[in-house]
Amino acid sequence: MTETPNETGGGAGFDRHMIEALVCPVTHATLRYDAARQELISEAAGLAFPIRAGIPIMLIDEARQIKADD
């Protein structure tokens, strides 16, 4: 596994390949990883899904709405 503690901000680490395999639960489009905010971004849906303790939270109710220019 290629885990980098700094990528999660909390040192918990995560499997980057697993993150890359995830898709948006709304549009099924690919997601962009935002390391600074610890989120997976769905440009197509305009949603940002949080990563907490190295675990992506792929629930629509937990997602943050993003602006087109964000």
PDB file as gemmi writes it, atoms N, CA and C in Angstrom:
CRYST1    1.000    1.000    1.000  90.00  90.00  90.00 P 1                      
ATOM      1  N   MET A   1       0.840  -1.180   0.000  1.00  0.00           N  
ATOM      2  CA  MET A   1       0.000   0.000   0.000  1.00  0.00           C  
ATOM      3  C   MET A   1       0.881   1.238   0.000  1.00  0.00           C  
ATOM      4  N   THR A   2       0.411   2.270  -0.660  1.00  0.00           N  
ATOM      5  CA  THR A   2       1.150   3.521  -0.661  1.00  0.00           C  
ATOM      6  C   THR A   2       0.392   4.544   0.154  1.00  0.00           C  
ATOM      7  N   GLU A   3       0.512   4.423   1.450  1.00  0.00           N  
ATOM      8  CA  GLU A   3      -0.176   5.352   2.352  1.00  0.00           C  
ATOM      9  C   GLU A   3       0.771   6.459   2.758  1.00  0.00           C  
ATOM     10  N   THR A   4       0.269   7.653   2.784  1.00  0.00           N  
ATOM     11  CA  THR A   4       1.044   8.797   3.231  1.00  0.00           C  
ATOM     12  C   THR A   4       0.265   9.475   4.347  1.00  0.00           C  
ATOM     13  N   PRO A   5       0.771   9.430   5.574  1.00  0.00           N  
ATOM     14  CA  PRO A   5       0.042  10.012   6.701  1.00  0.00           C  
ATOM     15  C   PRO A   5      -0.371  11.457   6.482  1.00  0.00           C  
ATOM     16  N   ASN A   6       0.430  12.254   5.805  1.00  0.00           N  
ATOM     17  CA  ASN A   6       0.097  13.662   5.612  1.00  0.00           C  
ATOM     18  C   ASN A   6      -1.097  13.865   4.703  1.00  0.00           C  
ATOM     19  N   GLU A   7      -1.449  12.881   3.877  1.00  0.00           N  
ATOM     20  CA  GLU A   7      -2.563  13.054   2.964  1.00  0.00           C  
ATOM     21  C   GLU A   7      -3.902  13.150   3.677  1.00  0.00           C  
ATOM     22  N   THR A   8      -3.997  12.624   4.868  1.00  0.00           N  
ATOM     23  CA  THR A   8      -5.264  12.692   5.590  1.00  0.00           C  
ATOM     24  C   THR A   8      -5.293  13.828   6.586  1.00  0.00           C  
ATOM     25  N   GLY A   9      -4.170  14.454   6.810  1.00  0.00           N  
ATOM     26  CA  GLY A   9      -4.128  15.571   7.739  1.00  0.00           C  
ATOM     27  C   GLY A   9      -4.110  15.124   9.175  1.00  0.00           C  
ATOM     28  N   GLY A  10      -4.666  13.972   9.492  1.00  0.00           N  
ATOM     29  CA  GLY A  10      -4.694  13.507  10.861  1.00  0.00           C  
ATOM     30  C   GLY A  10      -3.746  12.358  11.114  1.00  0.00           C  
ATOM     31  N   GLY A  11      -3.022  11.936  10.068  1.00  0.00           N  
ATOM     32  CA  GLY A  11      -2.076  10.861  10.235  1.00  0.00           C  
ATOM     33  C   GLY A  11      -2.707   9.488  10.196  1.00  0.00           C  
ATOM     34  N   ALA A  12      -4.007   9.377   9.911  1.00  0.00           N  
ATOM     35  CA  ALA A  12      -4.671   8.081   9.900  1.00  0.00           C  
ATOM     36  C   ALA A  12      -4.301   7.259   8.682  1.00  0.00           C  
ATOM     37  N   GLY A  13      -3.983   7.917   7.554  1.00  0.00           N  
ATOM     38  CA  GLY A  13      -3.623   7.213   6.339  1.00  0.00           C  
ATOM     39  C   GLY A  13      -4.825   6.575   5.673  1.00  0.00           C  
ATOM     40  N   PHE A  14      -4.704   6.376   4.366  1.00  0.00           N  
ATOM     41  CA  PHE A  14      -5.749   5.686   3.635  1.00  0.00           C  
ATOM     42  C   PHE A  14      -5.161   5.120   2.366  1.00  0.00           C  
ATOM     43  N   ASP A  15      -5.878   4.204   1.761  1.00  0.00           N  
ATOM     44  CA  ASP A  15      -5.435   3.574   0.536  1.00  0.00           C  
ATOM     45  C   ASP A  15      -5.831   4.452  -0.642  1.00  0.00           C  
ATOM     46  N   ARG A  16      -4.892   5.095  -1.254  1.00  0.00           N  
ATOM     47  CA  ARG A  16      -5.155   6.031  -2.363  1.00  0.00           C  
ATOM     48  C   ARG A  16      -5.844   5.330  -3.540  1.00  0.00           C  
ATOM     49  N   HIS A  17      -5.497   4.061  -3.772  1.00  0.00           N  
ATOM     50  CA  HIS A  17      -6.125   3.307  -4.867  1.00  0.00           C  
ATOM     51  C   HIS A  17      -7.611   3.095  -4.595  1.00  0.00           C  
ATOM     52  N   MET A  18      -7.979   2.905  -3.345  1.00  0.00           N  
ATOM     53  CA  MET A  18      -9.389   2.750  -2.997  1.00  0.00           C  
ATOM     54  C   MET A  18     -10.137   4.052  -3.265  1.00  0.00           C  
ATOM     55  N   ILE A  19      -9.538   5.169  -2.906  1.00  0.00           N  
ATOM     56  CA  ILE A  19     -10.147   6.473  -3.150  1.00  0.00           C  
ATOM     57  C   ILE A  19     -10.349   6.686  -4.648  1.00  0.00           C  
ATOM     58  N   GLU A  20      -9.363   6.335  -5.449  1.00  0.00           N  
ATOM     59  CA  GLU A  20      -9.450   6.524  -6.892  1.00  0.00           C  
ATOM     60  C   GLU A  20     -10.518   5.637  -7.529  1.00  0.00           C  
ATOM     61  N   ALA A  21     -10.874   4.545  -6.883  1.00  0.00           N  
ATOM     62  CA  ALA A  21     -11.885   3.636  -7.421  1.00  0.00           C  
ATOM     63  C   ALA A  21     -13.313   4.108  -7.120  1.00  0.00           C  
ATOM     64  N   LEU A  22     -13.470   5.029  -6.174  1.00  0.00           N  
ATOM     65  CA  LEU A  22     -14.801   5.510  -5.818  1.00  0.00           C  
ATOM     66  C   LEU A  22     -15.361   6.438  -6.888  1.00  0.00           C  
ATOM     67  N   VAL A  23     -16.673   6.431  -7.030  1.00  0.00           N  
ATOM     68  CA  VAL A  23     -17.357   7.342  -7.945  1.00  0.00           C  
ATOM     69  C   VAL A  23     -18.454   8.062  -7.180  1.00  0.00           C  
ATOM     70  N   CYS A  24     -18.942   9.146  -7.754  1.00  0.00           N  
ATOM     71  CA  CYS A  24     -20.015   9.920  -7.144  1.00  0.00           C  
ATOM     72  C   CYS A  24     -21.277   9.060  -7.050  1.00  0.00           C  
ATOM     73  N   PRO A  25     -21.909   9.000  -5.881  1.00  0.00           N  
ATOM     74  CA  PRO A  25     -23.132   8.209  -5.738  1.00  0.00           C  
ATOM     75  C   PRO A  25     -24.328   8.807  -6.481  1.00  0.00           C  
ATOM     76  N   VAL A  26     -24.224  10.064  -6.894  1.00  0.00           N  
ATOM     77  CA  VAL A  26     -25.321  10.724  -7.603  1.00  0.00           C  
ATOM     78  C   VAL A  26     -25.174  10.551  -9.110  1.00  0.00           C  
ATOM     79  N   THR A  27     -23.995  10.892  -9.636  1.00  0.00           N  
ATOM     80  CA  THR A  27     -23.791  10.908 -11.088  1.00  0.00           C  
ATOM     81  C   THR A  27     -22.948   9.753 -11.617  1.00  0.00           C  
ATOM     82  N   HIS A  28     -22.281   9.054 -10.732  1.00  0.00           N  
ATOM     83  CA  HIS A  28     -21.342   7.969 -11.078  1.00  0.00           C  
ATOM     84  C   HIS A  28     -20.115   8.488 -11.824  1.00  0.00           C  
ATOM     85  N   ALA A  29     -19.863   9.785 -11.735  1.00  0.00           N  
ATOM     86  CA  ALA A  29     -18.682  10.398 -12.338  1.00  0.00           C  
ATOM     87  C   ALA A  29     -17.484  10.208 -11.409  1.00  0.00           C  
ATOM     88  N   THR A  30     -16.298  10.400 -11.951  1.00  0.00           N  
ATOM     89  CA  THR A  30     -15.097  10.296 -11.125  1.00  0.00           C  
ATOM     90  C   THR A  30     -15.046  11.459 -10.139  1.00  0.00           C  
ATOM     91  N   LEU A  31     -14.280  11.261  -9.078  1.00  0.00           N  
ATOM     92  CA  LEU A  31     -14.151  12.250  -8.016  1.00  0.00           C  
ATOM     93  C   LEU A  31     -12.740  12.803  -7.995  1.00  0.00           C  
ATOM     94  N   ARG A  32     -12.607  14.044  -7.590  1.00  0.00           N  
ATOM     95  CA  ARG A  32     -11.307  14.686  -7.440  1.00  0.00           C  
ATOM     96  C   ARG A  32     -11.005  14.783  -5.947  1.00  0.00           C  
ATOM     97  N   TYR A  33      -9.797  14.387  -5.565  1.00  0.00           N  
ATOM     98  CA  TYR A  33      -9.385  14.433  -4.163  1.00  0.00           C  
ATOM     99  C   TYR A  33      -8.830  15.814  -3.827  1.00  0.00           C  
ATOM    100  N   ASP A  34      -9.386  16.441  -2.809  1.00  0.00           N  
ATOM    101  CA  ASP A  34      -8.906  17.727  -2.315  1.00  0.00           C  
ATOM    102  C   ASP A  34      -8.216  17.466  -0.976  1.00  0.00           C  
ATOM    103  N   ALA A  35      -6.893  17.411  -1.000  1.00  0.00           N  
ATOM    104  CA  ALA A  35      -6.123  17.085   0.203  1.00  0.00           C  
ATOM    105  C   ALA A  35      -6.249  18.156   1.273  1.00  0.00           C  
ATOM    106  N   ALA A  36      -6.305  19.411   0.871  1.00  0.00           N  
ATOM    107  CA  ALA A  36      -6.369  20.505   1.835  1.00  0.00           C  
ATOM    108  C   ALA A  36      -7.657  20.461   2.654  1.00  0.00           C  
ATOM    109  N   ARG A  37      -8.756  20.133   1.998  1.00  0.00           N  
ATOM    110  CA  ARG A  37     -10.055  20.100   2.692  1.00  0.00           C  
ATOM    111  C   ARG A  37     -10.473  18.698   3.121  1.00  0.00           C  
ATOM    112  N   GLN A  38      -9.693  17.700   2.743  1.00  0.00           N  
ATOM    113  CA  GLN A  38     -10.030  16.312   3.054  1.00  0.00           C  
ATOM    114  C   GLN A  38     -11.428  15.975   2.532  1.00  0.00           C  
ATOM    115  N   GLU A  39     -11.595  16.151   1.228  1.00  0.00           N  
ATOM    116  CA  GLU A  39     -12.882  15.899   0.580  1.00  0.00           C  
ATOM    117  C   GLU A  39     -12.664  15.238  -0.772  1.00  0.00           C  
ATOM    118  N   LEU A  40     -13.680  14.533  -1.209  1.00  0.00           N  
ATOM    119  CA  LEU A  40     -13.749  14.031  -2.568  1.00  0.00           C  
ATOM    120  C   LEU A  40     -14.782  14.884  -3.287  1.00  0.00           C  
ATOM    121  N   ILE A  41     -14.377  15.513  -4.368  1.00  0.00           N  
ATOM    122  CA  ILE A  41     -15.208  16.483  -5.066  1.00  0.00           C  
ATOM    123  C   ILE A  41     -15.853  15.846  -6.295  1.00  0.00           C  
ATOM    124  N   SER A  42     -17.160  16.004  -6.403  1.00  0.00           N  
ATOM    125  CA  SER A  42     -17.894  15.622  -7.609  1.00  0.00           C  
ATOM    126  C   SER A  42     -18.267  16.904  -8.327  1.00  0.00           C  
ATOM    127  N   GLU A  43     -17.492  17.218  -9.375  1.00  0.00           N  
ATOM    128  CA  GLU A  43     -17.770  18.426 -10.155  1.00  0.00           C  
ATOM    129  C   GLU A  43     -19.144  18.311 -10.811  1.00  0.00           C  
ATOM    130  N   ALA A  44     -19.483  17.125 -11.292  1.00  0.00           N  
ATOM    131  CA  ALA A  44     -20.740  16.905 -12.012  1.00  0.00           C  
ATOM    132  C   ALA A  44     -21.959  17.166 -11.125  1.00  0.00           C  
ATOM    133  N   ALA A  45     -21.899  16.748  -9.869  1.00  0.00           N  
ATOM    134  CA  ALA A  45     -23.028  16.910  -8.952  1.00  0.00           C  
ATOM    135  C   ALA A  45     -22.936  18.199  -8.138  1.00  0.00           C  
ATOM    136  N   GLY A  46     -21.764  18.824  -8.120  1.00  0.00           N  
ATOM    137  CA  GLY A  46     -21.584  20.018  -7.300  1.00  0.00           C  
ATOM    138  C   GLY A  46     -21.567  19.693  -5.823  1.00  0.00           C  
ATOM    139  N   LEU A  47     -20.977  18.543  -5.479  1.00  0.00           N  
ATOM    140  CA  LEU A  47     -20.941  18.096  -4.089  1.00  0.00           C  
ATOM    141  C   LEU A  47     -19.515  17.754  -3.676  1.00  0.00           C  
ATOM    142  N   ALA A  48     -19.229  17.928  -2.388  1.00  0.00           N  
ATOM    143  CA  ALA A  48     -17.951  17.552  -1.802  1.00  0.00           C  
ATOM    144  C   ALA A  48     -18.230  16.578  -0.660  1.00  0.00           C  
ATOM    145  N   PHE A  49     -17.691  15.370  -0.781  1.00  0.00           N  
ATOM    146  CA  PHE A  49     -17.897  14.335   0.226  1.00  0.00           C  
ATOM    147  C   PHE A  49     -16.711  14.327   1.187  1.00  0.00           C  
ATOM    148  N   PRO A  50     -16.962  14.417   2.495  1.00  0.00           N  
ATOM    149  CA  PRO A  50     -15.863  14.513   3.462  1.00  0.00           C  
ATOM    150  C   PRO A  50     -15.133  13.186   3.642  1.00  0.00           C  
ATOM    151  N   ILE A  51     -13.875  13.312   4.039  1.00  0.00           N  
ATOM    152  CA  ILE A  51     -13.077  12.151   4.454  1.00  0.00           C  
ATOM    153  C   ILE A  51     -12.798  12.365   5.923  1.00  0.00           C  
ATOM    154  N   ARG A  52     -13.282  11.453   6.751  1.00  0.00           N  
ATOM    155  CA  ARG A  52     -13.107  11.562   8.205  1.00  0.00           C  
ATOM    156  C   ARG A  52     -12.320  10.369   8.713  1.00  0.00           C  
ATOM    157  N   ALA A  53     -11.244  10.633   9.406  1.00  0.00           N  
ATOM    158  CA  ALA A  53     -10.375   9.586   9.953  1.00  0.00           C  
ATOM    159  C   ALA A  53      -9.964   8.598   8.863  1.00  0.00           C  
ATOM    160  N   GLY A  54      -9.728   9.139   7.651  1.00  0.00           N  
ATOM    161  CA  GLY A  54      -9.286   8.302   6.540  1.00  0.00           C  
ATOM    162  C   GLY A  54     -10.394   7.545   5.834  1.00  0.00           C  
ATOM    163  N   ILE A  55     -11.651   7.788   6.221  1.00  0.00           N  
ATOM    164  CA  ILE A  55     -12.789   7.066   5.634  1.00  0.00           C  
ATOM    165  C   ILE A  55     -13.642   8.038   4.829  1.00  0.00           C  
ATOM    166  N   PRO A  56     -13.811   7.777   3.523  1.00  0.00           N  
ATOM    167  CA  PRO A  56     -14.679   8.640   2.729  1.00  0.00           C  
ATOM    168  C   PRO A  56     -16.141   8.437   3.120  1.00  0.00           C  
ATOM    169  N   ILE A  57     -16.839   9.517   3.389  1.00  0.00           N  
ATOM    170  CA  ILE A  57     -18.256   9.472   3.750  1.00  0.00           C  
ATOM    171  C   ILE A  57     -19.051   9.790   2.488  1.00  0.00           C  
ATOM    172  N   MET A  58     -19.560   8.747   1.837  1.00  0.00           N  
ATOM    173  CA  MET A  58     -20.196   8.892   0.527  1.00  0.00           C  
ATOM    174  C   MET A  58     -21.722   9.009   0.634  1.00  0.00           C  
ATOM    175  N   LEU A  59     -22.189   9.663   1.668  1.00  0.00           N  
ATOM    176  CA  LEU A  59     -23.617   9.872   1.873  1.00  0.00           C  
ATOM    177  C   LEU A  59     -23.998  11.258   1.380  1.00  0.00           C  
ATOM    178  N   ILE A  60     -25.046  11.339   0.593  1.00  0.00           N  
ATOM    179  CA  ILE A  60     -25.487  12.617   0.035  1.00  0.00           C  
ATOM    180  C   ILE A  60     -25.825  13.602   1.152  1.00  0.00           C  
ATOM    181  N   ASP A  61     -26.428  13.106   2.224  1.00  0.00           N  
ATOM    182  CA  ASP A  61     -26.792  13.975   3.353  1.00  0.00           C  
ATOM    183  C   ASP A  61     -25.566  14.571   4.052  1.00  0.00           C  
ATOM    184  N   GLU A  62     -24.426  13.944   3.938  1.00  0.00           N  
ATOM    185  CA  GLU A  62     -23.195  14.428   4.577  1.00  0.00           C  
ATOM    186  C   GLU A  62     -22.374  15.318   3.647  1.00  0.00           C  
ATOM    187  N   ALA A  63     -22.724  15.352   2.369  1.00  0.00           N  
ATOM    188  CA  ALA A  63     -21.960  16.106   1.381  1.00  0.00           C  
ATOM    189  C   ALA A  63     -22.217  17.605   1.511  1.00  0.00           C  
ATOM    190  N   ARG A  64     -21.201  18.360   1.148  1.00  0.00           N  
ATOM    191  CA  ARG A  64     -21.284  19.813   1.148  1.00  0.00           C  
ATOM    192  C   ARG A  64     -21.531  20.273  -0.281  1.00  0.00           C  
ATOM    193  N   GLN A  65     -22.470  21.209  -0.453  1.00  0.00           N  
ATOM    194  CA  GLN A  65     -22.734  21.787  -1.772  1.00  0.00           C  
ATOM    195  C   GLN A  65     -21.570  22.705  -2.134  1.00  0.00           C  
ATOM    196  N   ILE A  66     -21.087  22.615  -3.349  1.00  0.00           N  
ATOM    197  CA  ILE A  66     -20.009  23.491  -3.779  1.00  0.00           C  
ATOM    198  C   ILE A  66     -20.481  24.378  -4.921  1.00  0.00           C  
ATOM    199  N   LYS A  67     -19.820  25.496  -5.057  1.00  0.00           N  
ATOM    200  CA  LYS A  67     -20.105  26.417  -6.147  1.00  0.00           C  
ATOM    201  C   LYS A  67     -19.289  26.005  -7.355  1.00  0.00           C  
ATOM    202  N   ALA A  68     -19.727  26.398  -8.531  1.00  0.00           N  
ATOM    203  CA  ALA A  68     -19.026  26.060  -9.772  1.00  0.00           C  
ATOM    204  C   ALA A  68     -17.593  26.585  -9.782  1.00  0.00           C  
ATOM    205  N   ASP A  69     -17.344  27.732  -9.138  1.00  0.00           N  
ATOM    206  CA  ASP A  69     -16.014  28.324  -9.131  1.00  0.00           C  
ATOM    207  C   ASP A  69     -15.188  27.934  -7.920  1.00  0.00           C  
ATOM    208  N   ASP A  70     -15.686  27.058  -7.068  1.00  0.00           N  
ATOM    209  CA  ASP A  70     -14.993  26.659  -5.819  1.00  0.00           C  
ATOM    210  C   ASP A  70     -13.816  25.768  -6.092  1.00  0.00           C  
TER     211      ASP A  70                                                      
END                                                                             
